[in-house]
């Protein structure tokens, strides 16, 4: 289960999420807008698998995290959920 806290971003970063995934808090998960498409960017330390012992970022887990962050962003901003395409 993912627990999200969302704050506003600056520039191309629309929002910054803190995600609680089990015992691990993942900070600086960013929602960015490029050419009208929303992207979720994970912090570099996560991509280097430094959190691997606690969080396995296989594809289903990443997709769940991405969808949860985008859903929370859309609720917080009252954005049309069908108004933007989703991308990695």
Secondary structure, 3 states (H helix, E strand, C coil): CEEEEEEECCCCEEEEEEEEECCEEEEEEEEEEECCEEEEECCHHHHCCCCCCCCCCCHHHHHHHHHHHHHHHHHHHCCCCCCCCEEC
